[in-house]
């Protein structure tokens, strides 16, 4: 990894088949240990059941209200300031249960690559 400063380009947001919108904040081959994405889920939308094979993920909830389902845990409501820990290959989905967009950071180790994503629906 090289030193640097990156700015969030909100115009770089893209929609995914997972039913959320993402901005890749940091995800490059020269920094393979971690990736960071800003994720937005619209009100009343649930992401698809999925897992990341061989990749751990953490959700840092920044704004909004969600209901997290991860592994064998019962559904749990999450709000700004909560952190969700998702081990590699653990099934997961999140539902926006609030009136405004649910915004969170998805931090993956090692970095996210499309090859690790597995749709479970």
KOLVO-655143 format. One record per residue: x negated, y negated, z negated of N, C-alpha, C, O in turn. Coordinates in Angstrom, 1 decimal, decimal comma. Last residue first. Example, Ala and Ser with C-alpha at 12.3 -4.5 7.8 and 13.67 -1.06 7.14 Angstrom:
@nX->-12,8	nY->2,2	nZ->-7,1	caX->-13,7	caY->1,1	caZ->-7,1	cX->-12,9	cY->0,0	cZ->-7,9	oX->-13,4	oY->-1,1	oZ->-8,0
@nX->-13,2	nY->5,7	nZ->-7,8	caX->-12,3	caY->4,5	caZ->-7,8	cX->-13,2	cY->3,3	cZ->-7,8	oX->-14,2	oY->3,3	oZ->-8,5
REM end
This chain:
@nX->29,6	nY->17,4	nZ->2,1	caX->31,1	caY->17,4	caZ->2,4	cX->31,3	cY->18,1	cZ->3,7	oX->32,4	oY->18,3	oZ->4,1
@nX->27,0	nY->17,0	nZ->1,6	caX->27,6	caY->18,1	caZ->1,0	cX->29,1	cY->18,2	cZ->1,2	oX->29,8	oY->19,1	oZ->0,6
@nX->24,2	nY->16,1	nZ->3,4	caX->25,6	caY->15,8	caZ->3,2	cX->26,2	cY->17,1	cZ->2,6	oX->26,0	oY->18,2	oZ->3,2
@nX->21,0	nY->15,4	nZ->2,4	caX->21,9	caY->16,5	caZ->2,7	cX->23,3	cY->16,1	cZ->2,4	oX->23,6	oY->16,0	oZ->1,2
@nX->17,9	nY->13,9	nZ->3,2	caX->19,3	caY->13,6	caZ->2,9	cX->20,1	cY->14,9	cZ->3,3	oX->20,0	oY->15,4	oZ->4,4
@nX->15,4	nY->14,2	nZ->4,0	caX->15,7	caY->14,7	caZ->2,7	cX->17,2	cY->14,6	cZ->2,4	oX->17,6	oY->15,2	oZ->1,4
@nX->15,2	nY->12,9	nZ->6,5	caX->15,1	caY->14,4	caZ->6,5	cX->15,4	cY->15,0	cZ->5,1	oX->15,8	oY->16,1	oZ->5,1
@nX->15,1	nY->10,2	nZ->6,0	caX->16,4	caY->10,8	caZ->6,4	cX->16,3	cY->12,3	cZ->6,3	oX->17,4	oY->12,9	oZ->6,1
@nX->13,4	nY->9,5	nZ->3,0	caX->13,3	caY->9,7	caZ->4,5	cX->14,6	cY->10,4	cZ->4,8	oX->15,1	oY->11,2	oZ->4,0
@nX->12,3	nY->7,5	nZ->0,3	caX->13,4	caY->8,1	caZ->1,1	cX->13,1	cY->8,3	cZ->2,5	oX->12,5	oY->7,4	oZ->3,1
@nX->9,3	nY->8,3	nZ->-1,5	caX->10,1	caY->7,4	caZ->-0,7	cX->11,2	cY->8,2	cZ->0,1	oX->11,0	oY->9,3	oZ->0,5
@nX->9,5	nY->10,8	nZ->-4,1	caX->8,8	caY->9,9	caZ->-3,2	cX->9,8	cY->9,1	cZ->-2,4	oX->11,0	oY->9,3	oZ->-2,5
@nX->11,7	nY->8,4	nZ->-5,4	caX->10,4	caY->8,9	caZ->-5,5	cX->10,3	cY->10,4	cZ->-5,1	oX->11,1	oY->11,1	oZ->-5,7
@nX->13,8	nY->5,5	nZ->-4,9	caX->13,5	caY->6,9	caZ->-4,6	cX->12,0	cY->7,2	cZ->-4,8	oX->11,2	oY->6,4	oZ->-4,4
@nX->16,3	nY->3,5	nZ->-6,0	caX->14,9	caY->3,7	caZ->-6,0	cX->14,5	cY->5,1	cZ->-5,9	oX->14,9	oY->5,9	oZ->-6,8
@nX->18,7	nY->1,4	nZ->-5,1	caX->18,5	caY->2,9	caZ->-5,1	cX->16,9	cY->3,0	cZ->-5,0	oX->16,4	oY->2,6	oZ->-4,0
@nX->20,5	nY->-1,1	nZ->-6,8	caX->19,3	caY->-0,7	caZ->-6,2	cX->19,2	cY->0,8	cZ->-6,2	oX->19,5	oY->1,4	oZ->-7,2
@nX->23,9	nY->-2,1	nZ->-6,1	caX->22,9	caY->-1,5	caZ->-6,9	cX->21,6	cY->-1,3	cZ->-6,1	oX->21,7	oY->-1,3	oZ->-4,9
@nX->27,2	nY->-3,4	nZ->-6,2	caX->25,8	caY->-3,6	caZ->-5,7	cX->24,8	cY->-2,9	cZ->-6,7	oX->24,9	oY->-3,1	oZ->-7,9
@nX->30,4	nY->-3,2	nZ->-5,3	caX->29,5	caY->-2,6	caZ->-6,2	cX->28,1	cY->-2,7	cZ->-5,6	oX->27,9	oY->-2,2	oZ->-4,4
@nX->32,6	nY->-6,0	nZ->-4,6	caX->31,6	caY->-5,0	caZ->-4,1	cX->30,8	cY->-4,5	cZ->-5,3	oX->30,4	oY->-5,3	oZ->-6,2
@nX->35,5	nY->-6,1	nZ->-6,7	caX->34,5	caY->-6,7	caZ->-5,8	cX->33,5	cY->-5,7	cZ->-5,5	oX->33,5	oY->-4,6	oZ->-6,0
@nX->37,1	nY->-4,7	nZ->-8,4	caX->37,8	caY->-5,5	caZ->-7,4	cX->36,8	cY->-6,2	cZ->-6,4	oX->37,2	oY->-6,8	oZ->-5,4
@nX->36,0	nY->-1,3	nZ->-9,0	caX->36,2	caY->-2,7	caZ->-9,3	cX->36,9	cY->-3,4	cZ->-8,2	oX->37,3	oY->-2,8	oZ->-7,2
@nX->35,1	nY->1,2	nZ->-8,5	caX->36,4	caY->1,1	caZ->-9,2	cX->36,8	cY->-0,3	cZ->-9,5	oX->37,7	oY->-0,6	oZ->-10,3
@nX->33,4	nY->2,9	nZ->-6,1	caX->33,6	caY->1,5	caZ->-6,6	cX->35,0	cY->1,4	cZ->-7,2	oX->36,0	oY->1,6	oZ->-6,5
@nX->31,8	nY->5,9	nZ->-6,9	caX->33,0	caY->5,3	caZ->-6,4	cX->33,1	cY->3,8	cZ->-7,0	oX->32,8	oY->3,6	oZ->-8,1
@nX->29,2	nY->8,0	nZ->-5,8	caX->29,6	caY->6,9	caZ->-6,7	cX->30,8	cY->6,3	cZ->-6,0	oX->30,9	oY->6,2	oZ->-4,8
@nX->27,7	nY->11,3	nZ->-6,1	caX->28,4	caY->10,3	caZ->-5,4	cX->28,8	cY->9,2	cZ->-6,4	oX->28,9	oY->9,4	oZ->-7,6
@nX->25,6	nY->14,2	nZ->-5,9	caX->25,9	caY->12,9	caZ->-6,4	cX->26,9	cY->12,2	cZ->-5,5	oX->27,0	oY->12,5	oZ->-4,3
@nX->23,5	nY->17,0	nZ->-6,8	caX->24,6	caY->16,4	caZ->-6,1	cX->25,1	cY->15,2	cZ->-6,7	oX->25,0	oY->15,0	oZ->-8,0
@nX->20,0	nY->17,1	nZ->-6,8	caX->21,2	caY->17,0	caZ->-7,6	cX->22,3	cY->16,4	cZ->-6,8	oX->22,1	oY->15,3	oZ->-6,3
@nX->17,5	nY->17,1	nZ->-5,6	caX->18,4	caY->18,1	caZ->-5,2	cX->19,7	cY->18,1	cZ->-6,0	oX->20,4	oY->19,1	oZ->-6,0
@nX->15,8	nY->15,4	nZ->-8,3	caX->15,8	caY->15,9	caZ->-6,9	cX->16,8	cY->17,1	cZ->-6,7	oX->17,0	oY->17,9	oZ->-7,6
@nX->18,0	nY->13,6	nZ->-10,6	caX->16,9	caY->14,5	caZ->-10,3	cX->16,9	cY->15,0	cZ->-8,8	oX->18,0	oY->14,9	oZ->-8,2
@nX->18,9	nY->10,5	nZ->-11,2	caX->19,4	caY->11,6	caZ->-10,4	cX->18,2	cY->12,4	cZ->-10,0	oX->17,3	oY->12,0	oZ->-9,2
@nX->20,1	nY->8,2	nZ->-13,5	caX->18,9	caY->9,1	caZ->-13,2	cX->19,5	cY->10,3	cZ->-12,4	oX->20,3	oY->11,0	oZ->-12,9
@nX->21,2	nY->4,9	nZ->-13,5	caX->21,6	caY->6,3	caZ->-13,3	cX->20,4	cY->7,1	cZ->-12,9	oX->19,7	oY->6,7	oZ->-11,9
@nX->21,5	nY->2,2	nZ->-15,7	caX->20,6	caY->3,0	caZ->-14,8	cX->21,1	cY->4,4	cZ->-14,7	oX->21,2	oY->5,0	oZ->-15,8
@nX->23,3	nY->-0,9	nZ->-16,1	caX->23,2	caY->0,6	caZ->-16,3	cX->22,2	cY->1,2	cZ->-15,3	oX->22,1	oY->0,6	oZ->-14,2
@nX->23,6	nY->-3,5	nZ->-15,3	caX->22,6	caY->-3,2	caZ->-16,4	cX->22,5	cY->-1,7	cZ->-16,6	oX->21,5	oY->-1,3	oZ->-17,3
@nX->27,0	nY->-3,4	nZ->-14,4	caX->25,7	caY->-4,1	caZ->-14,3	cX->24,8	cY->-3,8	cZ->-15,6	oX->25,3	oY->-3,9	oZ->-16,7
@nX->28,3	nY->0,0	nZ->-15,1	caX->28,4	caY->-1,5	caZ->-14,9	cX->27,0	cY->-2,1	cZ->-14,7	oX->26,0	oY->-1,4	oZ->-14,9
@nX->30,1	nY->3,1	nZ->-14,7	caX->28,8	caY->2,3	caZ->-14,8	cX->29,1	cY->0,9	cZ->-14,5	oX->30,0	oY->0,5	oZ->-13,7
@nX->31,7	nY->5,9	nZ->-16,1	caX->31,8	caY->4,6	caZ->-15,5	cX->30,5	cY->3,8	cZ->-15,8	oX->29,9	oY->4,0	oZ->-16,8
@nX->31,3	nY->9,3	nZ->-15,1	caX->30,9	caY->8,2	caZ->-16,0	cX->31,0	cY->6,9	cZ->-15,4	oX->30,5	oY->6,7	oZ->-14,3
@nX->32,4	nY->12,6	nZ->-14,8	caX->32,4	caY->11,3	caZ->-14,3	cX->32,1	cY->10,2	cZ->-15,4	oX->32,7	oY->10,3	oZ->-16,4
@nX->30,2	nY->15,0	nZ->-16,5	caX->31,6	caY->14,5	caZ->-16,2	cX->31,4	cY->13,1	cZ->-15,6	oX->30,4	oY->12,4	oZ->-15,9
@nX->27,4	nY->16,6	nZ->-14,9	caX->28,0	caY->15,7	caZ->-15,9	cX->29,4	cY->15,3	cZ->-15,5	oX->29,8	oY->15,3	oZ->-14,3
@nX->26,2	nY->18,2	nZ->-13,1	caX->27,3	caY->18,8	caZ->-13,8	cX->27,9	cY->17,9	cZ->-14,9	oX->28,7	oY->18,3	oZ->-15,7
@nX->25,4	nY->15,7	nZ->-10,7	caX->25,2	caY->17,1	caZ->-11,2	cX->26,4	cY->17,6	cZ->-11,9	oX->27,5	oY->17,6	oZ->-11,4
@nX->27,4	nY->12,9	nZ->-11,1	caX->26,1	caY->13,4	caZ->-10,8	cX->25,9	cY->14,7	cZ->-11,5	oX->26,2	oY->14,9	oZ->-12,6
@nX->29,3	nY->10,2	nZ->-10,4	caX->29,4	caY->11,6	caZ->-10,6	cX->28,1	cY->12,2	cZ->-10,1	oX->27,7	oY->12,0	oZ->-9,0
@nX->30,3	nY->7,1	nZ->-11,6	caX->29,2	caY->7,9	caZ->-11,1	cX->29,6	cY->9,4	cZ->-11,4	oX->30,0	oY->9,7	oZ->-12,5
@nX->32,2	nY->4,4	nZ->-10,7	caX->32,3	caY->5,7	caZ->-11,4	cX->31,3	cY->6,6	cZ->-10,8	oX->31,4	oY->7,0	oZ->-9,6
@nX->31,5	nY->0,9	nZ->-11,2	caX->31,5	caY->2,1	caZ->-10,5	cX->31,8	cY->3,3	cZ->-11,4	oX->31,8	oY->3,2	oZ->-12,6
@nX->31,6	nY->-2,6	nZ->-10,7	caX->31,9	caY->-1,4	caZ->-11,6	cX->32,1	cY->-0,2	cZ->-10,7	oX->32,6	oY->-0,2	oZ->-9,6
@nX->29,3	nY->-5,3	nZ->-10,3	caX->30,4	caY->-4,5	caZ->-10,0	cX->30,6	cY->-3,4	cZ->-11,0	oX->29,9	oY->-3,3	oZ->-12,0
@nX->25,7	nY->-5,3	nZ->-9,9	caX->27,0	caY->-6,1	caZ->-10,0	cX->28,1	cY->-5,1	cZ->-9,6	oX->28,0	oY->-4,2	oZ->-8,9
@nX->23,5	nY->-3,6	nZ->-10,4	caX->23,3	caY->-5,0	caZ->-10,4	cX->24,6	cY->-5,8	cZ->-10,6	oX->24,7	oY->-6,8	oZ->-11,3
@nX->22,3	nY->-0,6	nZ->-11,5	caX->23,5	caY->-1,3	caZ->-11,2	cX->23,3	cY->-2,7	cZ->-11,4	oX->23,0	oY->-3,2	oZ->-12,5
@nX->20,1	nY->1,4	nZ->-10,1	caX->20,1	caY->0,3	caZ->-11,0	cX->21,2	cY->-0,6	cZ->-10,7	oX->21,2	oY->-1,3	oZ->-9,6
@nX->19,6	nY->4,8	nZ->-9,7	caX->20,5	caY->3,6	caZ->-9,3	cX->20,4	cY->2,6	cZ->-10,5	oX->20,5	oY->2,9	oZ->-11,6
@nX->17,0	nY->6,8	nZ->-8,6	caX->17,5	caY->6,0	caZ->-9,7	cX->18,4	cY->4,9	cZ->-9,2	oX->18,0	oY->4,2	oZ->-8,2
@nX->16,0	nY->10,0	nZ->-7,5	caX->16,6	caY->8,7	caZ->-7,3	cX->17,1	cY->8,1	cZ->-8,6	oX->17,5	oY->8,8	oZ->-9,5
@nX->13,6	nY->12,3	nZ->-6,1	caX->14,4	caY->11,8	caZ->-7,3	cX->14,9	cY->10,4	cZ->-6,9	oX->14,3	oY->9,7	oZ->-6,2
@nX->13,5	nY->14,8	nZ->-3,7	caX->13,4	caY->13,3	caZ->-3,9	cX->14,3	cY->12,9	cZ->-5,1	oX->15,5	oY->13,2	oZ->-5,1
@nX->14,1	nY->17,3	nZ->-2,8	caX->12,8	caY->17,0	caZ->-3,2	cX->12,5	cY->15,6	cZ->-3,5	oX->11,3	oY->15,1	oZ->-3,6
@nX->16,9	nY->16,3	nZ->-1,2	caX->16,1	caY->17,4	caZ->-1,4	cX->14,7	cY->17,0	cZ->-1,7	oX->14,0	oY->16,4	oZ->-0,8
@nX->19,5	nY->14,6	nZ->-2,4	caX->18,2	caY->14,3	caZ->-1,7	cX->17,3	cY->15,4	cZ->-2,1	oX->16,9	oY->15,6	oZ->-3,3
@nX->23,0	nY->15,0	nZ->-1,6	caX->21,8	caY->15,2	caZ->-2,5	cX->20,6	cY->14,9	cZ->-1,6	oX->20,6	oY->14,9	oZ->-0,4
@nX->26,5	nY->14,1	nZ->-1,7	caX->25,3	caY->14,3	caZ->-1,0	cX->24,2	cY->14,6	cZ->-2,1	oX->24,4	oY->14,5	oZ->-3,3
@nX->29,8	nY->13,0	nZ->-1,0	caX->28,9	caY->13,9	caZ->-1,9	cX->27,7	cY->14,3	cZ->-1,1	oX->27,7	oY->14,6	oZ->0,1
@nX->30,0	nY->9,6	nZ->0,1	caX->30,1	caY->11,1	caZ->0,3	cX->29,3	cY->11,8	cZ->-0,7	oX->28,2	oY->11,4	oZ->-1,2
@nX->31,3	nY->7,0	nZ->-2,1	caX->30,3	caY->7,6	caZ->-1,1	cX->30,5	cY->9,1	cZ->-1,0	oX->31,2	oY->9,7	oZ->-1,8
@nX->34,5	nY->5,6	nZ->-2,1	caX->33,6	caY->6,5	caZ->-2,7	cX->32,6	cY->7,0	cZ->-1,7	oX->32,9	oY->7,2	oZ->-0,5
@nX->36,1	nY->2,4	nZ->-2,5	caX->35,4	caY->3,4	caZ->-1,6	cX->34,5	cY->4,3	cZ->-2,5	oX->33,9	oY->3,8	oZ->-3,4
@nX->37,2	nY->0,4	nZ->-3,9	caX->38,0	caY->1,6	caZ->-3,7	cX->37,4	cY->2,6	cZ->-2,8	oX->38,0	oY->3,6	oZ->-2,4
@nX->35,1	nY->-2,2	nZ->-2,5	caX->36,1	caY->-1,7	caZ->-3,5	cX->37,0	cY->-0,5	cZ->-3,0	oX->37,3	oY->-0,5	oZ->-1,8
@nX->32,0	nY->-1,0	nZ->-1,0	caX->33,2	caY->-1,8	caZ->-1,0	cX->34,2	cY->-1,3	cZ->-2,1	oX->34,2	oY->-0,1	oZ->-2,4
@nX->28,8	nY->-1,0	nZ->-2,0	caX->29,9	caY->-0,1	caZ->-1,8	cX->31,2	cY->-1,0	cZ->-2,0	oX->31,3	oY->-1,7	oZ->-3,0
@nX->25,4	nY->-1,4	nZ->-1,1	caX->26,7	caY->-2,1	caZ->-1,4	cX->27,8	cY->-1,1	cZ->-1,0	oX->27,9	oY->-0,5	oZ->0,1
@nX->22,1	nY->-1,3	nZ->-2,1	caX->23,2	caY->-0,6	caZ->-1,7	cX->24,5	cY->-1,4	cZ->-2,0	oX->24,6	oY->-1,9	oZ->-3,1
@nX->18,8	nY->-1,8	nZ->-1,3	caX->19,9	caY->-2,5	caZ->-1,9	cX->21,1	cY->-1,8	cZ->-1,3	oX->21,3	oY->-1,8	oZ->-0,1
@nX->16,0	nY->0,4	nZ->-2,0	caX->17,1	caY->-0,1	caZ->-1,1	cX->18,1	cY->-0,8	cZ->-1,9	oX->18,4	oY->-0,4	oZ->-3,1
@nX->12,7	nY->1,4	nZ->-2,1	caX->13,8	caY->0,6	caZ->-2,8	cX->14,8	cY->0,1	cZ->-1,7	oX->14,4	oY->-0,4	oZ->-0,7
@nX->10,5	nY->4,2	nZ->-2,6	caX->11,3	caY->3,3	caZ->-1,7	cX->12,4	cY->2,6	cZ->-2,5	oX->12,8	oY->3,1	oZ->-3,5
@nX->7,2	nY->5,5	nZ->-3,2	caX->8,5	caY->5,0	caZ->-3,7	cX->9,2	cY->4,2	cZ->-2,5	oX->8,5	oY->3,7	oZ->-1,6
@nX->4,9	nY->6,7	nZ->-2,2	caX->5,4	caY->7,1	caZ->-3,5	cX->6,7	cY->6,6	cZ->-3,9	oX->7,4	oY->7,2	oZ->-4,7
@nX->4,0	nY->5,7	nZ->0,3	caX->4,8	caY->6,9	caZ->0,3	cX->5,4	cY->7,3	cZ->-1,1	oX->6,3	oY->8,1	oZ->-1,2
@nX->3,3	nY->3,2	nZ->1,8	caX->3,7	caY->3,2	caZ->0,3	cX->4,6	cY->4,5	cZ->0,1	oX->5,7	oY->4,3	oZ->-0,2
@nX->3,0	nY->3,5	nZ->4,5	caX->1,8	caY->3,1	caZ->3,7	cX->2,1	cY->3,0	cZ->2,2	oX->1,2	oY->2,6	oZ->1,5
@nX->5,6	nY->4,1	nZ->5,4	caX->4,7	caY->5,2	caZ->5,2	cX->3,4	cY->4,8	cZ->4,5	oX->2,7	oY->5,6	oZ->3,9
@nX->8,1	nY->2,3	nZ->3,5	caX->7,1	caY->2,3	caZ->4,6	cX->6,2	cY->3,5	cZ->4,3	oX->5,9	oY->3,9	oZ->3,2
@nX->10,3	nY->0,5	nZ->2,2	caX->10,3	caY->1,9	caZ->2,6	cX->9,4	cY->2,1	cZ->3,8	oX->9,8	oY->2,0	oZ->4,9
@nX->12,0	nY->-1,9	nZ->0,6	caX->10,7	caY->-1,4	caZ->0,7	cX->10,7	cY->0,1	cZ->1,0	oX->11,1	oY->0,9	oZ->0,1
@nX->14,7	nY->-2,5	nZ->1,3	caX->13,8	caY->-3,5	caZ->0,7	cX->12,3	cY->-3,1	cZ->0,8	oX->11,5	oY->-4,0	oZ->1,1
@nX->17,1	nY->-1,9	nZ->3,5	caX->15,9	caY->-1,3	caZ->3,0	cX->15,0	cY->-2,4	cZ->2,5	oX->14,6	oY->-3,3	oZ->3,3
@nX->20,4	nY->-2,2	nZ->2,7	caX->19,3	caY->-3,0	caZ->3,1	cX->18,0	cY->-2,3	cZ->2,6	oX->17,9	oY->-2,2	oZ->1,4
@nX->23,5	nY->-0,6	nZ->3,5	caX->22,2	caY->-0,6	caZ->2,9	cX->21,3	cY->-1,6	cZ->3,5	oX->21,4	oY->-1,9	oZ->4,7
@nX->26,8	nY->0,4	nZ->2,6	caX->25,9	caY->-0,5	caZ->3,4	cX->24,6	cY->-0,6	cZ->2,7	oX->24,5	oY->-0,7	oZ->1,5
@nX->28,7	nY->3,5	nZ->2,7	caX->28,1	caY->2,4	caZ->2,0	cX->27,2	cY->1,6	cZ->3,0	oX->26,9	oY->2,0	oZ->4,1
@nX->29,4	nY->6,0	nZ->3,8	caX->30,4	caY->5,0	caZ->3,4	cX->29,9	cY->3,9	cZ->2,5	oX->30,6	oY->3,5	oZ->1,5
@nX->27,6	nY->7,5	nZ->5,1	caX->27,8	caY->7,9	caZ->3,7	cX->28,9	cY->6,9	cZ->3,0	oX->29,3	oY->7,1	oZ->1,9
@nX->26,9	nY->6,5	nZ->7,5	caX->28,0	caY->7,5	caZ->7,4	cX->28,4	cY->7,9	cZ->6,0	oX->29,5	oY->8,5	oZ->5,8
@nX->26,3	nY->3,0	nZ->6,8	caX->25,9	caY->4,4	caZ->6,9	cX->27,1	cY->5,3	cZ->7,0	oX->28,2	oY->4,9	oZ->6,6
@nX->25,5	nY->-0,3	nZ->8,0	caX->26,5	caY->0,7	caZ->7,5	cX->26,0	cY->2,1	cZ->7,7	oX->25,3	oY->2,4	oZ->8,7
@nX->22,9	nY->-2,5	nZ->7,1	caX->23,5	caY->-1,6	caZ->8,1	cX->24,4	cY->-0,7	cZ->7,3	oX->24,2	oY->-0,3	oZ->6,2
@nX->21,3	nY->-5,7	nZ->6,8	caX->22,2	caY->-4,7	caZ->6,2	cX->22,8	cY->-3,8	cZ->7,3	oX->23,2	oY->-4,3	oZ->8,4
@nX->19,9	nY->-7,8	nZ->7,6	caX->19,4	caY->-6,5	caZ->8,0	cX->20,2	cY->-5,4	cZ->7,4	oX->19,9	oY->-4,2	oZ->7,6
@nX->20,9	nY->-10,1	nZ->6,6	caX->21,3	caY->-9,8	caZ->8,0	cX->20,8	cY->-8,4	cZ->8,4	oX->21,3	oY->-7,9	oZ->9,4
@nX->19,6	nY->-10,5	nZ->4,3	caX->20,9	caY->-9,9	caZ->4,2	cX->21,5	cY->-9,5	cZ->5,6	oX->22,4	oY->-8,7	oZ->5,7
@nX->16,5	nY->-9,8	nZ->3,6	caX->17,2	caY->-10,4	caZ->4,8	cX->18,6	cY->-9,7	cZ->4,7	oX->18,7	oY->-8,6	oZ->5,2
@nX->14,4	nY->-10,6	nZ->0,9	caX->15,6	caY->-9,9	caZ->1,3	cX->16,2	cY->-10,6	cZ->2,5	oX->16,5	oY->-11,8	oZ->2,4
@nX->10,9	nY->-10,7	nZ->1,5	caX->12,2	caY->-11,4	caZ->1,2	cX->13,3	cY->-10,6	cZ->1,7	oX->13,3	oY->-10,0	oZ->2,7
@nX->7,9	nY->-9,6	nZ->0,1	caX->8,9	caY->-9,4	caZ->1,0	cX->10,2	cY->-10,2	cZ->0,6	oX->10,4	oY->-10,3	oZ->-0,6
@nX->4,5	nY->-10,0	nZ->-0,2	caX->5,7	caY->-10,4	caZ->-0,7	cX->6,8	cY->-10,3	cZ->0,4	oX->6,5	oY->-10,7	oZ->1,5
@nX->1,5	nY->-7,9	nZ->-1,0	caX->2,4	caY->-8,7	caZ->-0,1	cX->3,7	cY->-9,1	cZ->-0,9	oX->4,0	oY->-8,7	oZ->-2,0
@nX->-1,1	nY->-5,5	nZ->-0,6	caX->-0,4	caY->-6,6	caZ->-1,4	cX->0,5	cY->-7,3	cZ->-0,4	oX->0,2	oY->-7,4	oZ->0,8
@nX->-0,5	nY->-2,2	nZ->0,7	caX->-1,2	caY->-3,5	caZ->0,7	cX->-0,4	cY->-4,5	cZ->-0,1	oX->0,8	oY->-4,5	oZ->-0,2
@nX->-0,8	nY->1,2	nZ->0,0	caX->0,0	caY->0,0	caZ->0,0	cX->-0,9	cY->-1,2	cZ->0,0	oX->-1,9	oY->-1,3	oZ->-0,7
REM end
